[in-house]
Amino acid sequence: MMNFTTFQDFLSCLYIPAKEANQQQSREEIFEGLMMVYAGETPDIPTHEMATRTAQTVKLLGAGVVKVVHRCKDAKETQDLDLNSCALVQVPDAVFFLMKASKILACNLSGNLITKISPMFGSCFNHLTTLNLSTNRLSSLPNEILLCTQLQSVDISINSFVVFPSILLEIESVTEIRAKNNFIADVDDEALEQH
């Protein structure tokens, strides 16, 4: 069962488009209201319009949490974690908790707004052979990615890398790296050839 700390972590990892965010309460206000309901109290919502907007935001964020949880559940059977287009700004810690006992071979985090990969990623997903991080906002990878010793294919296309992540060349099993449409000006050809 998901507790409020886990739910709050999920809320902070989901993106709300700016036009919707301007019309709604902050995540903290929404979470405070949820905590009050959970405790049996009536939240202080000044107007019916604000109550409606809060309910719509909770529905939107709740749907995002449910989507991620269902995809984690599916991944336990398929060994393929597909969190493509889940409006994530980071991978929730709860995902690492949910997946820690699973042997995941492929992970697709493409089409999100992720700016940073947690150091927990490498230890949780150390059996990965395929990693798709394309179409995010990444500019670096954590050193813990070295724990993914079976990784063969990595896609970091359409991100914000200005320097090629040479850490990928330190993983001996990597045979394919896609890095198109980044801001990489210079690549160490010698390091690539040696790999």
C-alpha positions as CSV (number, residue, x, y, z in Angstrom):
1,M,0.0,0.0,0.0
2,M,1.2,3.5,-0.8
3,N,1.7,5.8,2.1
4,F,1.5,9.6,2.0
5,T,5.2,10.1,1.9
6,T,5.4,7.9,-1.2
7,F,2.4,9.7,-2.7
8,Q,4.0,13.1,-2.0
9,D,7.2,11.9,-3.7
10,F,5.2,10.9,-6.8
11,L,3.4,14.3,-6.8
12,S,6.7,16.1,-6.8
13,C,8.0,14.0,-9.8
14,L,5.0,14.7,-12.0
15,Y,4.9,17.7,-14.4
16,I,1.8,20.0,-14.5
17,P,1.6,22.1,-17.6
18,A,2.1,25.9,-16.8
19,K,-1.4,26.8,-18.0
20,E,-3.0,24.3,-15.6
21,A,-0.5,25.2,-12.7
22,N,-1.5,28.9,-12.9
23,Q,-5.1,28.0,-12.3
24,Q,-4.7,25.6,-9.5
25,Q,-3.3,25.3,-6.0
26,S,0.3,24.4,-5.4
27,R,1.3,20.7,-4.9
28,E,1.9,21.6,-1.2
29,E,-1.6,23.0,-0.8
30,I,-3.1,20.0,-2.5
31,F,-1.1,17.6,-0.4
32,E,-2.1,19.6,2.8
33,G,-5.8,19.2,1.8
34,L,-5.3,15.5,1.1
35,M,-3.7,15.1,4.6
36,M,-6.6,16.9,6.2
37,V,-9.1,14.6,4.4
38,Y,-7.1,11.5,5.5
39,A,-7.1,12.8,9.1
40,G,-10.9,13.2,8.9
41,E,-10.8,17.0,8.8
42,T,-12.5,19.3,6.3
43,P,-10.0,21.2,4.2
44,D,-10.3,25.0,4.2
45,I,-11.1,25.7,0.5
46,P,-12.4,29.2,0.1
47,T,-14.5,28.9,-3.0
48,H,-16.4,26.3,-5.0
49,E,-14.3,27.2,-8.0
50,M,-11.0,26.5,-6.1
51,A,-12.4,23.3,-4.8
52,T,-13.2,22.2,-8.3
53,R,-9.7,23.1,-9.6
54,T,-8.1,21.3,-6.6
55,A,-10.2,18.2,-7.4
56,Q,-9.2,18.4,-11.1
57,T,-5.5,18.7,-10.1
58,V,-5.7,15.7,-7.7
59,K,-7.4,13.7,-10.4
60,L,-4.6,14.7,-12.9
61,L,-1.8,13.9,-10.5
62,G,-3.5,10.8,-9.2
63,A,-3.8,9.5,-12.8
64,G,-0.1,10.0,-13.3
65,V,0.7,8.1,-10.1
66,V,-1.6,5.3,-11.1
67,K,-0.1,5.1,-14.6
68,V,3.5,4.8,-13.1
69,V,2.4,2.2,-10.5
70,H,0.7,0.1,-13.2
71,R,3.7,0.2,-15.5
72,C,5.9,-0.9,-12.6
73,K,3.6,-3.8,-11.9
74,D,3.7,-4.8,-15.6
75,A,7.5,-4.6,-15.6
76,K,7.7,-7.2,-12.9
77,E,6.3,-9.7,-15.4
78,T,7.8,-8.4,-18.7
79,Q,11.2,-7.3,-17.3
80,D,10.7,-4.1,-19.4
81,L,10.0,-0.9,-17.4
82,D,8.3,1.5,-19.8
83,L,7.8,4.9,-18.2
84,N,7.7,6.6,-21.6
85,S,5.6,9.8,-21.6
86,C,4.6,9.8,-18.0
87,A,5.2,13.5,-17.4
88,L,8.1,12.8,-15.0
89,V,10.6,15.5,-14.0
90,Q,12.5,12.8,-12.1
91,V,12.2,9.1,-11.4
92,P,10.3,8.8,-8.1
93,D,12.1,7.1,-5.3
94,A,9.0,4.9,-5.0
95,V,9.8,3.4,-8.4
96,F,13.2,2.1,-7.1
97,F,11.4,0.7,-4.0
98,L,8.7,-1.0,-6.2
99,M,11.3,-2.5,-8.6
100,K,14.2,-3.4,-6.2
101,A,13.5,-7.1,-6.2
102,S,12.8,-7.3,-10.0
103,K,15.3,-8.1,-12.7
104,I,14.6,-5.4,-15.3
105,L,16.4,-5.8,-18.6
106,A,15.0,-2.8,-20.5
107,C,14.1,0.6,-19.2
108,N,12.4,3.3,-21.3
109,L,12.2,6.8,-19.7
110,S,11.9,8.6,-23.0
111,G,9.5,11.5,-23.6
112,N,9.6,12.9,-20.1
113,L,11.1,16.1,-18.6
114,I,13.8,14.4,-16.5
115,T,16.7,16.6,-15.7
116,K,18.7,14.2,-13.4
117,I,19.0,10.5,-12.9
118,S,19.2,9.4,-9.3
119,P,22.3,7.6,-8.1
120,M,20.0,4.8,-7.0
121,F,19.3,4.0,-10.7
122,G,22.5,1.9,-11.2
123,S,22.0,-0.3,-8.1
124,C,18.3,-0.9,-8.7
125,F,18.6,-1.6,-12.4
126,N,22.0,-3.4,-12.6
127,H,20.7,-6.1,-15.0
128,L,19.7,-3.6,-17.7
129,T,20.7,-4.3,-21.3
130,T,18.8,-1.5,-22.9
131,L,18.3,2.1,-21.6
132,N,16.3,4.7,-23.4
133,L,16.7,8.2,-21.9
134,S,15.8,10.1,-25.1
135,T,13.7,13.2,-25.3
136,N,14.3,14.5,-21.8
137,R,16.4,17.4,-20.3
138,L,19.4,15.5,-19.1
139,S,22.9,17.0,-19.2
140,S,24.8,14.3,-17.2
141,L,24.6,10.8,-15.9
142,P,25.4,9.6,-12.4
143,N,28.6,7.6,-11.8
144,E,26.4,4.8,-10.4
145,I,25.4,4.0,-14.0
146,L,28.7,2.0,-14.0
147,L,26.8,-0.6,-11.9
148,C,24.7,-1.5,-15.0
149,T,27.4,-3.9,-16.1
150,Q,25.3,-5.7,-18.7
151,L,24.1,-2.5,-20.5
152,Q,24.5,-2.9,-24.2
153,S,22.4,-0.1,-25.8
154,V,21.9,3.5,-24.6
155,D,19.9,6.2,-26.2
156,I,20.5,9.7,-24.9
157,S,19.2,11.5,-28.0
158,I,17.3,14.8,-27.8
159,N,18.6,15.9,-24.4
160,S,20.8,18.8,-23.1
161,F,24.2,17.1,-23.1
162,V,27.0,19.6,-23.9
163,V,29.7,17.0,-23.2
164,F,29.6,13.4,-24.3
165,P,29.0,11.3,-21.1
166,S,32.3,9.3,-21.3
167,I,31.1,7.3,-18.3
168,L,29.2,5.2,-20.8
169,L,32.5,4.2,-22.4
170,E,33.6,2.8,-19.1
171,I,30.9,0.1,-19.3
172,E,32.6,-2.6,-21.3
173,S,29.3,-4.2,-22.4
174,V,28.0,-1.1,-24.2
175,T,28.0,-1.6,-27.9
176,E,25.6,1.1,-29.1
177,I,25.2,4.7,-28.0
178,R,22.7,7.0,-29.7
179,A,23.3,10.7,-28.8
180,K,21.9,12.7,-31.7
181,N,20.3,16.1,-31.2
182,N,22.2,17.2,-28.1
183,F,24.6,20.2,-27.7
184,I,27.8,18.1,-27.8
185,A,30.5,20.1,-29.6
186,D,33.4,17.7,-29.3
187,V,33.8,14.0,-28.9
188,D,36.9,12.1,-28.0
189,D,37.3,9.9,-31.1
190,E,40.2,8.1,-29.6
191,A,38.2,7.0,-26.6
192,L,35.4,5.8,-28.8
193,E,37.8,3.8,-30.9
194,Q,39.3,2.2,-27.9
195,H,35.9,1.1,-26.6
